[in-house]
Amino acid sequence: MLAMILQRPESDKKIHLCAPSNSAVDEILLRIMNKGLIGIPNDKLQQMIIRVGASNYKAPDDLKSLDIKSKIQKFANKEAELRLYTEI
């Protein structure tokens, strides 16, 4: 399955990936981030991948930027910064 994902050409289609454990999902994501996807630069991958897990789950440091909680916090920080600049 990972080979299929890694060879997937860039498109607007989405892949929903699940695994039997958090560590299995983490392993797949680490492999994708290390090997990349054909035709997609690594910085674009960071934007495209969202890791969703149990609310009490803490993602490994290598994958924190992919975790949904981190992405929501980053978005909220940008919104707050934008409001601050528009108020000035």
N, C-alpha and C positions, 0 to 999 in steps of 0.2 A: 504494500500500500504506500509506503514512504517513497518508493521509486516512482510511483504514479504521480504523487504530489510534487516531487522534485522536478519531474519532467513536464509538468503542466505549463502550457504557454500562458503568457499574460492575457487575461480576459476579464470580463466583468462578472464572470460566474464566481460563486462562493463555494467554499468547501467547509462543511461542518465536520470536525474531527472529534471523536470521543474515544476514550480508552478506559479500561477497567480500574485504573487508579490514577491519582494525581501524579505520581512519579512516572507513570507510563506516558501521560500527556507531556510532562516536562521533557522526557527523553526525546519524544518525537519533535517537539518544538526546538530543542537544542540542536538536533540534527538538521532541521530545516534552516535554522539561523547559521549554523556552521557551513553547510553545503550550499545554501541559497536555493533559489528557484530560478530556473532557466529564464533569462530575459528580464528578471526583476532585480534591480539593485537592492542591496541590503538595507539602506535607509528607507526605501519604499516598503520593504517587508515589515519594518518596525511599525509603520502606519497601518498596514493591512491586517496584521494579526492581532486578534484580541483573545486573550486567555481568560476563560471564565471557570471559576471553581467554587468550592464551598466557601461560605462567608468567613469562616474561621481559618481558611487556608492561607498560608504565607508562601508566596512564590519564591523560588531561589533567586539570589542576586542577579544571575545571568538573565533571568526572565522577568524581572520586576517591571521592566518597561512595557511588557506585553500584557500584563495583568489588567483586567478591566478597572480595578480600583485605582491603579496608577494613572490610567488613561482618563478616567473621570476627574481625578484630582488635577491633572495637567490642564484639562479643558477648563475646569472651574477657575484655576489660577489665571489662565489667559483671559477669560471673561472678566474677572475682577480687575486685571491690569488694564484691559480695554476700557472698562467703565471709569477707572481712575483717570486715564488720559482724556476721556471725553468730558469729564467734569471740570478739568483744569482750564 
